[in-house]
Amino acid sequence: MKKRLLRAGLIAAVLALLTALLAACGSDGSKDGKLEVESGGLTGEPIRIGTLCSCTGPLAASLGQSLDVIKAWASFTNENGGINGHPVEVIAYDDGQNPATGLAKAKQLVEKDKVIAIVGTMSLVSDQWASYVSKKGIPVVGGQPVDTSFFTDPNFFASGSTLPLLLLGEVTVAAKAGAKELGLMYCSETPVCAQLPAIVKPLAAQAGMTVVEAKVSQSAPKYLAECQSFKDKGVDAMFNAVNSDVVPRIAESCSQAGFNPIQVASSTTTQKSWTTDENLDGSLVVATNAVYTDASVPGVKNFLDGLAEHAPKVLESPQFSFPLIYPWAGGELFKAAAEAGKVTPASTGADVVAGLRLLKDETLDGIAPPLNFPEGQPGFPLCYFTAKLTGGEFKSDPEQTCIDQATATAMLTALQKG
């Protein structure tokens, strides 16, 4: 029974966090079909990959910009020699966050476009097409690692830390900061948000903390009553499971109530505007990948350079934040696998998977935690990144935080059995 609850809670938490992704802004006009990428002077047959994105619909936002990111990655890659000397070509489709459309677009990528992998996916309906691409032998390489499929489906290969470890990290970070009472505010609009306490409470208990919870409306102008209640109950750290643009309103209300707890956030739900909000200064962030602005990390520098040259509007956007590194990380993981497996335009999805299996502790030049993909089971990175919002920027902690294999195995067993 406990295992069933853990699995249900984690999957519900995935959905809750995904609905909290950034919200506003679009792409620079990328449309369905072949993306116009720079060839870098390379000629000959390209290595063809596909990507799926929920670029329109309820979360049109940074999901739309993700196509600009994967386009910039392909151009940057081609200008730097391509993959094994071949240019890379990207076919992109928008599923509109519609399950039927997602399946139809996945079939089009496989049957019409003949892609050898789906790379850097930002689709929010992957559960509808995951079994189809698996049966067709087309691997899904990287994308938003908090997607359920990345820690439950062996055909999905995560390019960052997955959700179970992210949630564990948030609780651990709060505990290390000295918190004893963890406040959890979660949205009332989405039913799955109500499932979050079921997963957060056991994790907090293991870390020696208790949880105080409050269900809130994301349309509320202020949260003074909730903040005062948390203050009265001794809450000293907060985790807000709401849209990223709601978090500043909660922080402002708490400040007005004379209540300034440690703010703990997931990288999936941060927003660039937080960097200018004094109420959020000092927030602790648990991240799936390296801090997206930390140019001291070689892989992140390439990400920033690639965007500066091929998608400058993304860098200028108010919504430029952590999740936009996901499609780039997916592209880099595909490149690493293709190089390891000596993939060519004539290769198949099986060749890509063979290359992925050859990777050992692959970090994508520092963008990702050490990645390994054992046969027959989802990859489960053992480490996550942490950062602090201070002085108007997200500053990386020098070391990643890791769990041991025994802990990871126990978590996976709980997820895969019910």
C-alpha positions in Angstrom: 0.0 0.0 0.0 2.8 2.4 0.9 4.5 1.7 -2.4 1.2 2.4 -4.3 0.8 5.7 -2.5 4.4 6.7 -3.2 4.0 5.9 -6.9 0.7 7.8 -7.1 2.0 10.7 -5.2 5.1 11.1 -7.4 3.2 10.9 -10.6 0.7 13.4 -9.4 3.5 15.6 -8.3 4.9 15.5 -11.8 1.7 16.8 -13.2 1.5 19.5 -10.5 5.0 20.7 -11.2 4.4 20.7 -15.0 1.3 22.8 -14.7 3.6 25.3 -12.8 5.9 25.8 -15.7 6.6 29.3 -16.9 3.7 31.0 -18.5 3.9 33.8 -21.1 5.8 34.6 -24.2 6.1 32.7 -27.5 8.6 31.6 -30.0 10.2 33.5 -32.8 7.9 31.9 -35.4 9.0 28.3 -35.5 6.3 26.2 -37.2 5.5 22.5 -37.7 8.0 20.7 -39.9 11.6 21.0 -40.7 13.4 23.7 -38.7 15.5 26.1 -40.7 18.9 25.6 -39.1 22.4 26.7 -40.2 24.3 24.0 -42.2 27.7 25.2 -41.0 29.0 24.5 -44.5 28.3 20.8 -44.1 27.0 18.9 -47.1 25.6 15.5 -47.7 22.7 13.5 -46.1 21.8 14.8 -42.6 21.1 12.9 -39.4 17.4 13.4 -38.9 15.9 13.8 -35.5 12.4 14.9 -34.3 11.0 16.8 -31.4 7.6 17.3 -29.9 6.4 20.4 -28.0 3.3 21.6 -26.3 4.0 25.0 -27.8 0.4 26.2 -28.0 -2.4 25.8 -25.6 -2.6 26.3 -21.8 1.2 26.5 -21.4 2.3 28.2 -24.6 5.0 30.1 -22.8 8.5 28.9 -22.5 7.4 25.6 -24.2 7.0 27.6 -27.4 10.5 29.0 -27.0 11.9 25.6 -26.6 11.7 25.1 -30.4 13.9 28.2 -30.7 16.4 26.5 -28.3 16.5 23.2 -30.2 16.9 25.1 -33.5 19.8 27.1 -32.0 21.4 23.9 -30.8 21.2 22.3 -34.2 22.7 25.4 -35.8 25.5 25.6 -33.2 26.2 21.9 -33.6 26.4 22.1 -37.4 28.7 25.2 -37.2 31.0 23.1 -35.0 31.4 20.1 -37.2 28.0 18.5 -36.9 27.7 15.0 -35.6 30.4 12.6 -36.9 30.9 15.0 -39.8 27.2 15.0 -40.8 24.8 17.9 -40.5 21.9 17.4 -38.1 18.3 18.1 -39.2 15.4 18.7 -36.9 11.7 18.0 -37.6 9.5 19.7 -35.0 5.8 19.4 -34.3 3.5 21.2 -31.9 0.9 18.9 -30.1 -1.0 21.8 -28.6 -1.1 19.8 -25.3 -3.7 17.6 -27.0 -3.2 13.9 -26.4 -4.7 12.8 -29.8 -2.6 15.4 -31.6 0.5 14.3 -29.7 0.1 10.7 -30.9 -0.7 11.8 -34.4 2.5 13.9 -34.5 4.6 11.2 -33.1 3.4 8.8 -35.8 4.2 11.4 -38.4 7.7 11.8 -37.1 8.3 8.0 -37.2 6.4 6.9 -40.3 6.6 9.9 -42.6 9.7 11.8 -41.5 11.8 8.7 -40.6 13.5 10.3 -37.6 15.9 8.0 -35.6 15.1 9.7 -32.3 12.9 12.2 -30.6 15.2 14.7 -28.9 14.7 17.4 -26.3 10.9 16.9 -26.0 8.8 19.5 -24.2 5.5 17.7 -24.8 3.1 17.5 -21.9 1.2 14.6 -23.3 4.1 12.1 -23.8 2.1 9.4 -21.9 -0.1 9.2 -25.0 2.6 8.5 -27.5 5.3 6.9 -25.3 4.3 3.2 -26.0 3.9 3.9 -29.7 7.5 5.2 -30.2 8.8 2.4 -27.9 7.2 -0.3 -30.1 8.7 1.4 -33.2 12.2 1.4 -31.6 12.5 5.2 -31.6 14.2 6.4 -28.4 13.2 9.6 -26.6 16.5 11.4 -25.8 16.3 14.2 -23.2 13.9 17.1 -22.6 12.1 18.1 -19.5 13.3 15.5 -17.0 10.4 15.9 -14.6 8.2 14.2 -17.2 6.9 10.9 -15.6 8.1 8.8 -18.5 11.7 9.7 -17.8 11.7 7.7 -14.6 9.2 5.0 -15.6 9.9 4.1 -19.2 13.2 2.5 -20.3 12.8 4.0 -23.8 13.1 7.6 -22.3 16.6 8.8 -21.6 16.8 11.7 -19.1 19.2 14.5 -19.7 18.9 15.8 -16.1 17.8 14.7 -12.6 14.3 13.3 -12.5 11.4 14.2 -10.3 11.7 11.8 -7.4 15.2 13.1 -6.7 14.1 16.7 -7.2 11.5 16.4 -4.5 13.9 14.6 -2.2 16.4 17.4 -2.8 13.9 20.2 -1.9 13.2 18.6 1.4 16.9 17.9 2.0 17.9 21.5 1.2 15.3 22.8 3.7 16.5 20.4 6.4 20.2 21.4 5.8 19.2 25.0 6.2 18.0 24.2 9.7 14.3 24.1 9.0 12.1 22.1 11.4 8.6 23.0 10.1 8.1 23.0 6.3 5.2 25.0 4.9 3.6 23.7 1.8 1.2 25.9 -0.1 -0.4 24.2 -3.0 -2.9 25.2 -5.7 -6.7 24.6 -5.3 -7.4 24.8 -9.1 -5.6 21.6 -10.1 -6.8 18.4 -8.3 -3.4 16.7 -8.5 -1.9 19.5 -6.4 -3.8 18.0 -3.4 -1.7 14.9 -3.8 1.5 16.7 -3.0 1.3 16.5 0.7 1.1 12.7 0.4 4.6 12.6 -1.0 6.2 15.6 0.7 5.2 14.6 4.2 7.0 11.2 4.3 10.1 12.8 2.8 10.0 15.6 5.3 9.5 13.1 8.2 12.7 11.2 7.1 14.6 14.5 7.3 13.2 15.3 10.8 10.7 17.9 9.7 6.9 18.2 10.0 4.7 19.7 7.3 2.2 22.5 7.6 0.0 22.7 4.5 -2.4 25.2 3.0 -4.5 24.9 -0.2 -4.6 28.3 -1.9 -6.3 29.9 -5.0 -3.7 31.0 -7.6 -6.0 34.0 -8.5 -6.0 35.4 -5.0 -4.4 38.9 -4.8 -2.9 38.3 -1.3 -2.2 35.4 1.0 -2.0 37.2 4.3 -4.1 34.8 6.3 -2.1 31.8 5.1 1.2 33.5 5.9 0.0 34.5 9.3 -1.1 30.9 10.0 2.2 29.5 8.9 4.0 32.1 11.1 1.9 31.2 14.1 2.6 27.5 13.6 6.4 28.0 13.5 7.0 27.4 9.8 10.6 28.2 9.0 10.9 27.0 5.4 8.4 27.1 2.5 7.8 25.2 -0.7 5.1 26.6 -3.0 3.4 24.3 -5.4 1.9 27.0 -7.5 2.6 28.8 -10.8 5.8 30.6 -10.8 4.1 34.0 -11.1 2.1 33.3 -7.9 5.2 32.8 -5.8 6.1 36.5 -5.7 2.6 37.4 -4.4 2.9 34.8 -1.7 6.4 36.1 -0.7 5.1 39.7 -0.6 2.1 38.7 1.6 4.4 36.9 4.0 6.7 39.8 4.2 3.8 42.1 5.0 2.9 39.7 7.8 6.4 40.0 9.2 7.1 36.4 8.2 10.2 35.6 6.2 10.9 31.9 6.0 13.5 30.1 3.9 12.1 29.9 0.4 12.8 26.5 -1.3 12.0 26.2 -5.1 12.3 23.8 -7.9 14.2 24.9 -11.0 11.2 23.8 -13.1 9.1 26.6 -11.6 11.4 29.5 -11.3 11.1 32.7 -13.3 13.5 35.4 -14.4 11.5 38.1 -12.6 12.4 36.5 -9.3 15.9 37.9 -9.6 14.6 41.5 -9.1 12.2 40.6 -6.2 13.8 41.4 -2.8 11.3 39.1 -1.1 12.7 36.1 -2.9 16.3 37.0 -2.4 18.0 34.2 -0.6 15.7 31.5 -2.1 17.3 28.0 -2.3 16.8 26.2 -5.6 17.0 22.5 -6.3 17.8 22.0 -10.0 17.6 19.2 -12.5 20.6 20.7 -14.5 23.3 23.2 -14.1 22.3 26.8 -13.5 21.3 28.0 -16.9 23.2 31.3 -16.6 26.4 30.0 -15.1 28.9 30.5 -17.9 31.7 29.0 -15.8 30.2 25.6 -16.8 31.5 24.8 -20.3 28.3 23.3 -21.5 26.2 26.2 -20.2 28.6 28.6 -21.9 27.9 26.8 -25.2 24.2 27.1 -24.5 24.4 30.8 -23.9 26.8 31.4 -26.9 24.5 29.3 -29.1 21.4 31.3 -28.1 23.3 34.7 -28.5 24.1 33.8 -32.1 21.0 32.0 -33.2 18.1 32.9 -30.8 18.9 36.2 -29.1 15.2 36.9 -28.5 15.2 34.0 -26.1 18.0 35.6 -24.0 16.1 38.9 -24.0 12.8 37.4 -22.9 11.5 38.0 -19.4 10.7 34.3 -19.4 14.3 33.2 -20.0 14.8 30.7 -17.1 15.8 27.2 -16.1 13.4 25.1 -18.2 14.8 26.4 -21.4 18.0 24.5 -20.9 16.1 21.2 -21.2 15.9 21.0 -25.0 19.5 22.0 -25.3 20.6 19.3 -22.8 18.5 16.8 -24.8 20.4 17.8 -28.0 23.7 17.4 -26.3 22.8 14.0 -24.9 21.8 12.9 -28.4 25.1 14.2 -29.8 27.1 12.3 -27.1 25.3 9.1 -27.8 25.6 9.5 -31.6 29.3 10.0 -31.3 29.7 7.1 -29.0 27.7 4.9 -31.3 29.2 6.2 -34.5 25.7 7.2 -35.8 25.3 8.2 -39.4 22.3 9.1 -41.6 21.8 5.4 -42.3 21.6 4.5 -38.6 18.5 3.4 -36.7 17.0 4.1 -33.3 18.7 0.9 -32.0 22.1 2.5 -32.9 21.2 5.6 -30.9 20.3 3.4 -27.9 23.5 1.4 -28.3 25.4 4.7 -28.1 23.5 5.8 -25.0 24.4 2.5 -23.3 28.1 3.2 -23.9 28.0 6.5 -22.0 29.5 6.3 -18.5 28.9 9.2 -16.0 28.3 11.5 -19.0 27.8 15.1 -17.8 27.4 16.9 -21.1 30.3 19.3 -20.3 28.8 20.0 -16.9 25.1 20.6 -17.9 23.9 17.3 -16.4 24.5 15.2 -13.4 26.5 12.0 -14.2 24.2 10.0 -16.6 24.2 6.2 -17.1 21.7 4.1 -18.9 21.6 0.5 -17.8 19.9 -2.1 -20.0 16.2 -2.6 -19.5 15.4 0.2 -17.0 15.1 3.9 -16.9 18.3 5.9 -16.2 18.1 7.3 -12.7 20.7 10.1 -12.1 21.9 10.0 -8.5 22.8 13.7 -8.2 21.1 17.0 -8.4 22.2 20.6 -8.5 21.6 23.4 -6.0 21.7 27.1 -6.2 20.9 30.2 -4.3 19.1 33.3 -5.6 21.2 36.2 -4.3 22.3 39.6 -5.5 19.9 39.4 -8.5 21.1 36.1 -9.9 21.0 32.3 -9.4 24.4 31.3 -8.0 25.5 27.7 -8.3 26.7 25.7 -5.3 30.1 24.3 -6.2 29.2 20.7 -5.6 26.3 18.5 -6.6 24.4 16.6 -4.0 24.1 12.8 -4.5 22.4 9.8 -3.1 23.7 6.2 -3.0 22.6 3.5 -5.3 20.8 1.6 -2.6 18.5 4.6 -2.0 17.9 5.0 -5.7 17.1 1.3 -6.1 14.5 1.6 -3.3 12.9 4.6 -4.9 12.8 2.9 -8.3 11.3 -0.3 -6.8 8.6 1.7 -5.2 7.8 3.5 -8.5 7.8 0.4 -10.7 5.8 -1.9 -8.5 2.4 -1.2 -7.2 
